[in-house]
Amino acid sequence: MSSRDGNAPKIIPLEEGWNDEIKKKAIDKLEAMLDGGMRQTNMFGPREYVNIYTVCYDMCTQRSPYNWSRDLYQRHGETMERYLKSKVLPALREKTGQGGTLLLGELQQRWKNHQIMNKWLKRFFTYLDRYYVKHHSLPTLEQAGLRCFKTFIYEECKEDTTSAILALIQDERDGKIIDKSLVKSIVELYEHMGMSSLESYNADLEVALLESTREYYAKKRDEWINDSTPDYLIKAEDALTAERARVLDYLNANSESNLLKVVEEELLEKVETELLEKESSGCRALLQNDKSEDLQRMFRLFSRLEASNNNANASANPTSAGLQPIAAIVQDFITNQGMDVVQRRQARLDGGEKDKNDDPKFVKAMIELHEKYLGVVKRDFSGHSYFQKALKDAFCEIINRNVGNFTNAELMSTFCDRILKSGGEKLNESEIEEQLDRIVQLFSYLTDKDLFAEIYRNQLAKRLLSQRSTSDDAEKLMIAKLKVQCGTQFTSKMEGMLADLAVGSQQRQKFKQKMQEKAGSVRLDFGVQVLTTGFWPTYKSPEVTLTEDMSTCMQVFREWHEQEHQKRKLSWVLTQGSASVMATFGKKTYDLQVATLQAIALDALSGGPTFTLEDLAQRLNLEDAILKPLMHSLSCGKYKVIQKTPANSKINAGDKFTANVKFSSNMRKLRIPMASLDSSFNTKKVEEDRTIAIEAAIVRIMKARKTLQHQQLLSEVLAQLSFFNPNPRVVKKRIEGLIDREYLERSPDNSGVYNYLA
């Protein structure tokens, strides 16, 4: 057809352009090359491509009614459909039933051919994509090609190809070698069929894959379950590793979580209890035999189930799978191990061993047990919160199980005393710090922390006053550790005691200068330590008859102190003093390190007089409760500097005492200890402090809340009291006491509700 204007471009009729140019020079040639196995990138030279593109362009840009855009778009689809139906589908049908690999190989080739055809047709008809498709909101040529393949090829063969893929995966699981690249290319086909989504992949392949995986590992579970737990878990871990590698090799990455979840459910979740409870190889056996590597593997594997416990199904029974059943076994095991330590102490006491507040063997066993399983929790269970709680709950039960007459709080405090007291445990600075760290860890599990504090404070005072502390730095270190655990209030008195000694050293220096001025009238080297009453324990202070020199020195100090500190009242605590006495027995002179009361008794017996117990009581103005342990230390101890008649180990009425002229020792400096006249702690004071703490908590809560029900108030009080665990009956009694004192009142409408009275 010609135009009336000789300069106008020639109009290309539809059939002429399609049959003579596009089909003949492009489509037929493309199909022939694909069928012949020629699939290189540059199948058409630049000139060929430009000529075909130009024909398509001209046919799409001619004025109506010669604009063939719609017809070319339609014939593009018909060409695809014809080729797929006439060439591809018969080839695939021929391979179906001949074996999965042959079918997949044919599909792989045909899919590559289709991609090449789709690419070249898109390039030839680029102008259609650029304007016609966009203007009419039609699928792009690429999308149309994919839809065509999906409709005529994929939908017919997907069941056979899925079965073939699953069979190859099964072969690989059984140890056979498969063509992974072949499987990967078919998986990519499934992904493309989703049209920019994974819908086809998920519905047509992944669902079947998960089902076959579940069946496969259910059989494996039944085969492996008779193995030991470590062997079973090794196989389970290998299976999970293999499935993860399988996803990396040829499956879509989004399948990993679903695939591994199926394996975890079949190999781990469904048999967790059975695996953990195996008698000779379960969790308890691994803990008993210190199988660290196996425990770590167990933790790694079952921690994978924790995510499953967060879904809706697991929320009804969150402890059914995962780490909590293991943590429960760990807690029970540690508790039993701790109770064995407690029972061994009970057995020693039942066997006749003396019950005393110093049992380093028991405390060290507890420390070693805690150190061991703290290491297990950190190393084998990665410090997971479930296992930290299991360790804490187990030791809370163990540490608060008391045996004998002395509480574990007292045993632990005395163990600290051994470490911090000179002449106790022989440790260097780093070892002292390490032991203190460990004992504070045990202390954190104590319910009665206030009882420990009271005992520790008394022992600290004794160390400080007798100057038997290993070092001030060690004492400060321990107090700092307790402060971190329990706060400033817990350690304020202990810190005050150390502060008293620091200030006291300056005062002693000043007083020493004062004593030097009176060197002629005072024969004693006399020093005084001033203590603040509120910081230190309460001590017995008998009105003992002092020696003349002591009285003189005390009077000098009293006068000096009143000048220095006019508004402070002095009260002498002679039971805590110490003295160095020069004593001569025969031709040898000894330096006796004694308590102040011992020095007074030695002075009374100096020169050789003999006194009965009653004479000494009258002369020294001491009651029997103090005098008897005093004389026992001098006459019945290791160094018998006083001779007692009769010569036995008990102090009775009528006993006579005189200086032991026959006393002899190889050492010149002798320390003569005396039994403490004060108990290690005051139970009554502890109870009083607890009463104050309970009432303070009640008032604090009620002041903030104004009105509360009884049970709610009780719960909040128990939650606030961290240093001890009060009996609810005691709390109720304190509430009644506050009502009587008009801090609270019962609600007129409900007797179970309390109101705060401002």
BAPA-79632 format. One line per field, with one value per residue (C-alpha): residue number from 1; residue in one letter; x, y, z. Coordinates in steps of 0.1 Angstrom, whole numbers, padded with zeros to 4 digits. Example, Ala and Ser with C-alpha at 12.3 -4.5 7.8 and 13.67 -1.06 7.14 Angstrom:
BEGIN
k	[1,2]
r	[a,s]
east	[0123,0137]
north	[-0045,-0011]
up	[0078,0071]
//
This chain:
BEGIN
k	[1,2,3,4,5,6,7,8,9,10,11,12,13,14,15,16,17,18,19,20,21,22,23,24,25,26,27,28,29,30,31,32,33,34,35,36,37,38,39,40,41,42,43,44,45,46,47,48,49,50,51,52,53,54,55,56,57,58,59,60,61,62,63,64,65,66,67,68,69,70,71,72,73,74,75,76,77,78,79,80,81,82,83,84,85,86,87,88,89,90,91,92,93,94,95,96,97,98,99,100,101,102,103,104,105,106,107,108,109,110,111,112,113,114,115,116,117,118,119,120,121,122,123,124,125,126,127,128,129,130,131,132,133,134,135,136,137,138,139,140,141,142,143,144,145,146,147,148,149,150,151,152,153,154,155,156,157,158,159,160,161,162,163,164,165,166,167,168,169,170,171,172,173,174,175,176,177,178,179,180,181,182,183,184,185,186,187,188,189,190,191,192,193,194,195,196,197,198,199,200,201,202,203,204,205,206,207,208,209,210,211,212,213,214,215,216,217,218,219,220,221,222,223,224,225,226,227,228,229,230,231,232,233,234,235,236,237,238,239,240,241,242,243,244,245,246,247,248,249,250,251,252,253,254,255,256,257,258,259,260,261,262,263,264,265,266,267,268,269,270,271,272,273,274,275,276,277,278,279,280,281,282,283,284,285,286,287,288,289,290,291,292,293,294,295,296,297,298,299,300,301,302,303,304,305,306,307,308,309,310,311,312,313,314,315,316,317,318,319,320,321,322,323,324,325,326,327,328,329,330,331,332,333,334,335,336,337,338,339,340,341,342,343,344,345,346,347,348,349,350,351,352,353,354,355,356,357,358,359,360,361,362,363,364,365,366,367,368,369,370,371,372,373,374,375,376,377,378,379,380,381,382,383,384,385,386,387,388,389,390,391,392,393,394,395,396,397,398,399,400,401,402,403,404,405,406,407,408,409,410,411,412,413,414,415,416,417,418,419,420,421,422,423,424,425,426,427,428,429,430,431,432,433,434,435,436,437,438,439,440,441,442,443,444,445,446,447,448,449,450,451,452,453,454,455,456,457,458,459,460,461,462,463,464,465,466,467,468,469,470,471,472,473,474,475,476,477,478,479,480,481,482,483,484,485,486,487,488,489,490,491,492,493,494,495,496,497,498,499,500,501,502,503,504,505,506,507,508,509,510,511,512,513,514,515,516,517,518,519,520,521,522,523,524,525,526,527,528,529,530,531,532,533,534,535,536,537,538,539,540,541,542,543,544,545,546,547,548,549,550,551,552,553,554,555,556,557,558,559,560,561,562,563,564,565,566,567,568,569,570,571,572,573,574,575,576,577,578,579,580,581,582,583,584,585,586,587,588,589,590,591,592,593,594,595,596,597,598,599,600,601,602,603,604,605,606,607,608,609,610,611,612,613,614,615,616,617,618,619,620,621,622,623,624,625,626,627,628,629,630,631,632,633,634,635,636,637,638,639,640,641,642,643,644,645,646,647,648,649,650,651,652,653,654,655,656,657,658,659,660,661,662,663,664,665,666,667,668,669,670,671,672,673,674,675,676,677,678,679,680,681,682,683,684,685,686,687,688,689,690,691,692,693,694,695,696,697,698,699,700,701,702,703,704,705,706,707,708,709,710,711,712,713,714,715,716,717,718,719,720,721,722,723,724,725,726,727,728,729,730,731,732,733,734,735,736,737,738,739,740,741,742,743,744,745,746,747,748,749,750,751,752,753,754,755,756,757,758]
r	[m,s,s,r,d,g,n,a,p,k,i,i,p,l,e,e,g,w,n,d,e,i,k,k,k,a,i,d,k,l,e,a,m,l,d,g,g,m,r,q,t,n,m,f,g,p,r,e,y,v,n,i,y,t,v,c,y,d,m,c,t,q,r,s,p,y,n,w,s,r,d,l,y,q,r,h,g,e,t,m,e,r,y,l,k,s,k,v,l,p,a,l,r,e,k,t,g,q,g,g,t,l,l,l,g,e,l,q,q,r,w,k,n,h,q,i,m,n,k,w,l,k,r,f,f,t,y,l,d,r,y,y,v,k,h,h,s,l,p,t,l,e,q,a,g,l,r,c,f,k,t,f,i,y,e,e,c,k,e,d,t,t,s,a,i,l,a,l,i,q,d,e,r,d,g,k,i,i,d,k,s,l,v,k,s,i,v,e,l,y,e,h,m,g,m,s,s,l,e,s,y,n,a,d,l,e,v,a,l,l,e,s,t,r,e,y,y,a,k,k,r,d,e,w,i,n,d,s,t,p,d,y,l,i,k,a,e,d,a,l,t,a,e,r,a,r,v,l,d,y,l,n,a,n,s,e,s,n,l,l,k,v,v,e,e,e,l,l,e,k,v,e,t,e,l,l,e,k,e,s,s,g,c,r,a,l,l,q,n,d,k,s,e,d,l,q,r,m,f,r,l,f,s,r,l,e,a,s,n,n,n,a,n,a,s,a,n,p,t,s,a,g,l,q,p,i,a,a,i,v,q,d,f,i,t,n,q,g,m,d,v,v,q,r,r,q,a,r,l,d,g,g,e,k,d,k,n,d,d,p,k,f,v,k,a,m,i,e,l,h,e,k,y,l,g,v,v,k,r,d,f,s,g,h,s,y,f,q,k,a,l,k,d,a,f,c,e,i,i,n,r,n,v,g,n,f,t,n,a,e,l,m,s,t,f,c,d,r,i,l,k,s,g,g,e,k,l,n,e,s,e,i,e,e,q,l,d,r,i,v,q,l,f,s,y,l,t,d,k,d,l,f,a,e,i,y,r,n,q,l,a,k,r,l,l,s,q,r,s,t,s,d,d,a,e,k,l,m,i,a,k,l,k,v,q,c,g,t,q,f,t,s,k,m,e,g,m,l,a,d,l,a,v,g,s,q,q,r,q,k,f,k,q,k,m,q,e,k,a,g,s,v,r,l,d,f,g,v,q,v,l,t,t,g,f,w,p,t,y,k,s,p,e,v,t,l,t,e,d,m,s,t,c,m,q,v,f,r,e,w,h,e,q,e,h,q,k,r,k,l,s,w,v,l,t,q,g,s,a,s,v,m,a,t,f,g,k,k,t,y,d,l,q,v,a,t,l,q,a,i,a,l,d,a,l,s,g,g,p,t,f,t,l,e,d,l,a,q,r,l,n,l,e,d,a,i,l,k,p,l,m,h,s,l,s,c,g,k,y,k,v,i,q,k,t,p,a,n,s,k,i,n,a,g,d,k,f,t,a,n,v,k,f,s,s,n,m,r,k,l,r,i,p,m,a,s,l,d,s,s,f,n,t,k,k,v,e,e,d,r,t,i,a,i,e,a,a,i,v,r,i,m,k,a,r,k,t,l,q,h,q,q,l,l,s,e,v,l,a,q,l,s,f,f,n,p,n,p,r,v,v,k,k,r,i,e,g,l,i,d,r,e,y,l,e,r,s,p,d,n,s,g,v,y,n,y,l,a]
east	[0000,0013,0008,-0005,0025,0057,0078,0056,0068,0054,0024,0032,0002,-0003,0001,0030,0049,0042,0047,0075,0095,0087,0078,0101,0132,0128,0104,0110,0148,0146,0126,0149,0180,0164,0153,0187,0204,0218,0213,0241,0235,0240,0217,0210,0235,0231,0219,0194,0181,0177,0159,0133,0130,0124,0096,0079,0084,0069,0039,0032,0035,0015,-0017,-0049,-0063,-0028,-0015,-0010,0000,-0030,-0026,0011,0006,-0020,0002,0031,0010,-0003,0033,0043,0013,0018,0054,0048,0019,0035,0072,0076,0046,0051,0088,0079,0051,0076,0100,0073,0075,0111,0126,0126,0161,0152,0120,0138,0166,0141,0122,0154,0163,0129,0127,0161,0148,0116,0136,0157,0127,0110,0140,0144,0107,0107,0136,0119,0087,0103,0081,0050,0062,0071,0039,0010,0013,0018,-0011,-0036,-0024,-0016,0009,0043,0057,0079,0050,0028,0055,0058,0021,0019,0046,0028,-0006,0005,0036,0040,0004,0005,0038,0042,0030,0055,0084,0076,0077,0110,0125,0114,0128,0162,0162,0153,0183,0206,0194,0202,0238,0235,0250,0226,0228,0222,0225,0196,0174,0184,0174,0139,0135,0142,0115,0090,0101,0095,0060,0050,0052,0074,0061,0068,0032,0038,0070,0053,0021,0035,0069,0074,0042,0050,0087,0077,0053,0079,0105,0083,0077,0114,0125,0097,0111,0146,0135,0121,0154,0176,0157,0173,0207,0221,0211,0245,0246,0210,0217,0248,0226,0199,0225,0240,0205,0198,0232,0225,0190,0205,0231,0204,0186,0219,0226,0193,0162,0148,0162,0127,0123,0150,0130,0100,0122,0143,0112,0098,0131,0132,0096,0102,0137,0136,0103,0084,0110,0125,0113,0124,0159,0163,0151,0172,0186,0222,0227,0200,0206,0212,0238,0256,0257,0269,0297,0307,0300,0305,0305,0273,0256,0265,0251,0219,0216,0222,0196,0168,0173,0160,0126,0123,0110,0082,0072,0063,0035,-0002,-0001,0028,0015,-0009,0019,0052,0073,0064,0095,0127,0151,0128,0126,0164,0166,0142,0164,0195,0179,0168,0203,0222,0197,0204,0242,0239,0217,0244,0268,0243,0237,0275,0277,0247,0265,0296,0276,0257,0291,0301,0319,0316,0290,0305,0301,0334,0330,0353,0350,0313,0315,0344,0323,0294,0318,0333,0298,0286,0318,0314,0278,0282,0309,0285,0258,0282,0301,0276,0244,0258,0246,0210,0185,0166,0198,0208,0174,0178,0212,0197,0166,0187,0212,0184,0171,0205,0220,0189,0188,0204,0220,0230,0228,0244,0228,0245,0246,0268,0290,0296,0303,0328,0344,0349,0364,0390,0400,0402,0418,0455,0465,0435,0436,0470,0461,0477,0458,0444,0433,0416,0397,0388,0374,0355,0339,0328,0314,0295,0279,0267,0256,0233,0212,0207,0172,0184,0209,0203,0214,0246,0251,0247,0271,0296,0296,0303,0332,0345,0345,0364,0391,0394,0396,0420,0441,0439,0426,0447,0445,0423,0421,0407,0381,0371,0369,0345,0323,0323,0311,0283,0274,0270,0247,0225,0230,0244,0220,0232,0269,0267,0276,0305,0318,0314,0335,0364,0360,0362,0395,0408,0398,0409,0445,0448,0433,0457,0486,0475,0468,0502,0518,0497,0509,0546,0541,0531,0558,0569,0535,0523,0541,0519,0521,0484,0463,0425,0403,0372,0342,0309,0281,0257,0282,0296,0279,0268,0293,0292,0309,0315,0325,0358,0382,0411,0447,0459,0480,0450,0427,0453,0456,0419,0414,0441,0423,0389,0402,0419,0389,0365,0388,0388,0352,0331,0297,0306,0300,0325,0316,0344,0342,0370,0360,0373,0407,0441,0473,0509,0521,0558,0558,0588,0587,0619,0647,0628,0608,0578,0557,0521,0495,0463,0429,0425,0405,0432,0458,0438,0436,0473,0481,0460,0479,0513,0538,0526,0494,0467,0430,0399,0374,0352,0382,0389,0352,0352,0386,0379,0342,0333,0304,0310,0297,0327,0353,0351,0360,0386,0404,0399,0419,0448,0448,0434,0445,0476,0497,0490,0505,0482,0481,0447,0439,0425,0442,0412,0397,0367,0363,0343,0335,0363,0390,0423,0445,0481,0509,0525,0561,0570,0556,0580,0578,0603,0587,0591,0560,0529,0493,0467,0432,0401,0366,0343,0319,0295,0275,0284,0251,0221,0190,0168,0183,0179,0142,0138,0155,0131,0101,0112,0119,0084,0066,0086,0077,0040,0039,0059,0035,0003,0015,0018,-0013,-0036,-0060,-0051,-0066,-0049,-0035,-0022,-0005,0010,0024,0040,0056,0071,0084,0101,0119,0150,0173,0150,0118,0093,0065,0031,0018,0045,0035,-0001,0009,0028,-0002,-0023,0003,0002,-0036,-0033,-0008,-0032,-0010,-0036,-0073,-0096,-0121,-0156,-0171,-0146,-0125,-0100,-0092,-0068,-0067,-0036,-0040,-0019]
north	[0000,0034,0069,0098,0118,0103,0115,0098,0065,0033,0018,-0018,-0041,-0064,-0097,-0085,-0071,-0101,-0130,-0116,-0097,-0106,-0143,-0152,-0133,-0133,-0159,-0188,-0183,-0181,-0213,-0231,-0220,-0230,-0264,-0269,-0263,-0230,-0207,-0182,-0146,-0129,-0150,-0120,-0096,-0059,-0052,-0081,-0069,-0033,-0042,-0063,-0037,-0010,-0031,-0035,0001,0013,-0011,0004,0040,0041,0062,0045,0023,0010,0010,-0027,-0024,-0044,-0071,-0074,-0077,-0104,-0123,-0122,-0142,-0166,-0172,-0182,-0204,-0222,-0229,-0242,-0264,-0278,-0282,-0280,-0298,-0329,-0331,-0330,-0355,-0379,-0376,-0381,-0416,-0421,-0410,-0378,-0367,-0369,-0350,-0323,-0321,-0316,-0290,-0272,-0270,-0259,-0233,-0218,-0218,-0200,-0174,-0168,-0166,-0143,-0120,-0117,-0112,-0085,-0068,-0070,-0056,-0030,-0002,-0022,-0025,0012,0027,0004,-0019,0010,0031,0002,-0012,-0046,-0072,-0065,-0088,-0105,-0111,-0123,-0148,-0161,-0164,-0183,-0208,-0212,-0218,-0243,-0260,-0254,-0262,-0295,-0308,-0293,-0325,-0347,-0322,-0318,-0355,-0357,-0330,-0347,-0380,-0364,-0347,-0381,-0397,-0370,-0375,-0412,-0403,-0405,-0378,-0358,-0330,-0300,-0274,-0292,-0290,-0254,-0244,-0261,-0244,-0211,-0219,-0224,-0190,-0173,-0188,-0168,-0136,-0117,-0136,-0171,-0182,-0209,-0221,-0223,-0239,-0263,-0273,-0262,-0277,-0311,-0308,-0301,-0330,-0354,-0341,-0347,-0383,-0389,-0377,-0394,-0427,-0416,-0406,-0441,-0456,-0434,-0432,-0464,-0447,-0429,-0393,-0378,-0401,-0392,-0355,-0357,-0373,-0346,-0318,-0334,-0335,-0299,-0289,-0309,-0293,-0259,-0267,-0280,-0247,-0229,-0253,-0252,-0242,-0208,-0190,-0184,-0222,-0225,-0216,-0238,-0267,-0266,-0262,-0295,-0313,-0298,-0309,-0344,-0350,-0329,-0316,-0349,-0369,-0342,-0357,-0392,-0379,-0359,-0386,-0415,-0432,-0437,-0409,-0383,-0348,-0359,-0385,-0358,-0335,-0363,-0372,-0336,-0342,-0306,-0310,-0331,-0306,-0277,-0296,-0303,-0266,-0256,-0279,-0275,-0237,-0238,-0248,-0217,-0197,-0222,-0217,-0181,-0190,-0194,-0232,-0232,-0204,-0228,-0250,-0231,-0257,-0285,-0280,-0261,-0252,-0250,-0288,-0290,-0261,-0279,-0310,-0289,-0272,-0305,-0320,-0291,-0291,-0328,-0323,-0295,-0316,-0343,-0317,-0307,-0344,-0351,-0323,-0338,-0372,-0358,-0342,-0375,-0393,-0373,-0343,-0312,-0288,-0253,-0221,-0228,-0254,-0244,-0279,-0274,-0238,-0247,-0277,-0252,-0228,-0255,-0268,-0233,-0225,-0258,-0253,-0215,-0226,-0252,-0225,-0200,-0225,-0252,-0232,-0198,-0181,-0184,-0168,-0201,-0217,-0187,-0189,-0227,-0222,-0194,-0214,-0245,-0226,-0206,-0240,-0254,-0224,-0219,-0255,-0253,-0283,-0284,-0256,-0230,-0214,-0213,-0175,-0179,-0206,-0183,-0153,-0173,-0185,-0148,-0143,-0170,-0154,-0119,-0127,-0129,-0164,-0179,-0191,-0187,-0168,-0140,-0109,-0123,-0155,-0135,-0115,-0146,-0163,-0132,-0131,-0166,-0163,-0132,-0152,-0177,-0148,-0135,-0167,-0163,-0155,-0141,-0115,-0094,-0122,-0126,-0088,-0089,-0118,-0104,-0070,-0086,-0106,-0076,-0056,-0083,-0084,-0046,-0042,-0070,-0057,-0092,-0081,-0093,-0058,-0028,-0031,-0066,-0055,-0026,-0049,-0073,-0044,-0030,-0063,-0065,-0029,-0038,-0067,-0050,-0013,0014,0009,-0027,-0017,0017,0005,-0015,0015,0036,0011,0014,0052,0052,0035,0059,0089,0072,0068,0106,0110,0084,0103,0135,0117,0100,0135,0143,0111,0120,0152,0131,0105,0108,0101,0073,0040,0024,0028,0036,0040,0044,0036,0058,0041,0056,0037,0034,0016,-0010,-0040,-0037,-0052,-0062,-0036,-0048,-0023,-0041,-0029,-0014,-0013,0021,0028,0020,0043,0071,0066,0065,0097,0115,0104,0115,0149,0153,0140,0164,0193,0180,0169,0187,0173,0137,0111,0084,0049,0024,-0011,-0029,-0064,-0054,-0039,-0056,-0054,-0065,-0077,-0083,-0114,-0131,-0168,-0181,-0165,-0160,-0130,-0133,-0108,-0119,-0106,-0107,-0090,-0060,-0082,-0108,-0082,-0070,-0106,-0112,-0080,-0092,-0124,-0108,-0114,-0149,-0145,-0172,-0164,-0185,-0179,-0160,-0138,-0129,-0121,-0097,-0082,-0076,-0069,-0095,-0119,-0156,-0154,-0132,-0144,-0181,-0179,-0153,-0176,-0206,-0189,-0182,-0215,-0242,-0231,-0238,-0214,-0221,-0189,-0193,-0225,-0238,-0261,-0287,-0291,-0299,-0282,-0267,-0236,-0243,-0224,-0228,-0233,-0216,-0196,-0185,-0176,-0206,-0203,-0234,-0220,-0223,-0219,-0219,-0187,-0153,-0137,-0155,-0148,-0161,-0160,-0157,-0169,-0141,-0128,-0117,-0140,-0139,-0121,-0108,-0127,-0103,-0073,-0090,-0095,-0059,-0047,-0069,-0055,-0020,-0029,-0045,-0016,0009,-0010,-0011,0027,0035,0015,0027,0063,0060,0039,0053,0023,-0013,-0048,-0070,-0096,-0069,-0051,-0084,-0091,-0057,-0058,-0092,-0079,-0049,-0068,-0081,-0088,-0114,-0134,-0126,-0149,-0135,-0139,-0116,-0090,-0093,-0088,-0056,-0043,-0048,-0029,0000,0001,0002,0031,0048,0048,0027,0019,-0008,0004,0007,-0010,-0039,-0052,-0067,-0032,-0007,0031,0052,0078,0109]
up	[0000,-0010,0005,-0017,-0005,-0021,0009,0036,0051,0037,0057,0068,0067,0097,0079,0058,0088,0110,0085,0063,0089,0126,0123,0096,0106,0144,0159,0135,0137,0175,0178,0154,0174,0207,0194,0180,0214,0205,0236,0235,0246,0212,0190,0168,0155,0160,0124,0126,0159,0148,0117,0135,0163,0136,0120,0153,0162,0128,0131,0166,0156,0124,0125,0131,0116,0108,0144,0151,0188,0201,0175,0181,0219,0212,0187,0212,0236,0209,0198,0233,0238,0204,0211,0246,0236,0204,0215,0253,0266,0245,0254,0291,0288,0271,0301,0327,0341,0329,0362,0383,0372,0334,0340,0360,0334,0306,0325,0334,0296,0286,0313,0302,0266,0276,0295,0264,0242,0267,0268,0230,0224,0250,0233,0199,0212,0236,0222,0232,0268,0269,0257,0248,0279,0303,0287,0289,0323,0308,0321,0308,0281,0306,0330,0301,0291,0327,0330,0298,0310,0343,0327,0301,0315,0353,0363,0344,0356,0391,0410,0391,0395,0432,0437,0418,0440,0472,0460,0453,0487,0503,0484,0497,0533,0529,0519,0481,0458,0438,0412,0435,0407,0389,0420,0426,0390,0394,0428,0411,0386,0415,0428,0394,0391,0421,0400,0425,0455,0470,0468,0443,0460,0494,0482,0456,0470,0506,0521,0505,0516,0552,0552,0538,0562,0592,0580,0574,0608,0626,0614,0623,0658,0663,0651,0672,0705,0718,0716,0746,0750,0739,0708,0699,0703,0681,0653,0659,0656,0625,0610,0617,0603,0571,0567,0571,0545,0522,0523,0515,0486,0467,0487,0493,0523,0537,0541,0567,0598,0588,0578,0609,0631,0617,0625,0660,0667,0655,0669,0700,0713,0710,0730,0752,0785,0775,0765,0796,0820,0806,0836,0825,0800,0807,0820,0856,0845,0824,0854,0877,0853,0844,0807,0797,0760,0760,0783,0760,0730,0750,0758,0722,0708,0733,0734,0697,0711,0732,0702,0699,0735,0726,0702,0711,0714,0738,0760,0776,0787,0785,0803,0780,0758,0756,0784,0814,0819,0818,0843,0866,0865,0871,0901,0916,0910,0926,0955,0961,0959,0985,1007,1006,1020,1047,1056,1058,1084,1103,1102,1117,1145,1151,1151,1182,1166,1188,1174,1173,1152,1134,1107,1078,1062,1057,1044,1021,1007,1001,0984,0962,0953,0943,0924,0905,0894,0888,0863,0848,0844,0828,0806,0797,0798,0785,0817,0806,0830,0835,0848,0869,0886,0890,0907,0929,0939,0947,0969,0986,0997,1006,1024,1046,1057,1092,1110,1147,1171,1149,1118,1085,1089,1119,1103,1072,1094,1114,1082,1072,1107,1101,1068,1081,1115,1118,1128,1109,1073,1058,1026,1005,0994,0962,0979,1006,0980,0961,0993,1003,0968,0971,1006,0996,0968,0993,1016,0988,0991,1029,1041,1074,1062,1092,1115,1095,1098,1136,1140,1115,1133,1166,1152,1133,1165,1183,1155,1155,1193,1198,1168,1152,1118,1088,1073,1072,1034,1036,1062,1039,1009,1027,1039,1003,0989,1015,1007,0970,0979,1005,1004,1026,1055,1059,1064,1080,1115,1102,1083,1115,1134,1110,1110,1148,1147,1121,1142,1174,1162,1160,1195,1209,1195,1212,1245,1243,1244,1275,1292,1284,1304,1334,1330,1365,1381,1358,1356,1328,1291,1288,1257,1251,1221,1220,1204,1192,1211,1181,1159,1182,1199,1235,1259,1296,1317,1353,1380,1386,1413,1393,1403,1416,1384,1362,1381,1379,1341,1336,1356,1335,1303,1316,1324,1290,1271,1289,1278,1242,1239,1265,1255,1252,1279,1286,1296,1302,1286,1304,1291,1256,1268,1265,1284,1283,1317,1325,1348,1364,1373,1388,1368,1336,1326,1303,1283,1289,1263,1282,1285,1310,1335,1334,1341,1371,1384,1379,1398,1427,1428,1423,1450,1460,1480,1479,1475,1473,1445,1470,1482,1446,1439,1469,1462,1424,1428,1401,1399,1393,1357,1349,1375,1367,1329,1339,1364,1341,1314,1338,1356,1333,1298,1278,1299,1336,1351,1381,1402,1412,1441,1435,1401,1378,1348,1365,1386,1417,1449,1475,1449,1459,1435,1438,1414,1397,1408,1388,1355,1326,1288,1259,1245,1261,1246,1255,1245,1270,1255,1275,1267,1255,1281,1254,1231,1194,1187,1206,1195,1213,1195,1161,1169,1180,1148,1127,1145,1137,1101,1097,1112,1091,1060,1069,1076,1045,1023,1039,1038,1000,0994,1021,1019,1014,1019,1044,1019,0996,1024,1036,1001,0997,1032,1024,0991,1007,1035,1017,1048,1064,1056,1084,1094,1081,1117,1130,1103,1113,1149,1140,1120,1152,1172,1148,1150,1188,1185,1160,1129,1111,1115,1102,1076,1092,1062,1059,1087,1062,1048,1066,1064,1071,1098,1091]
//
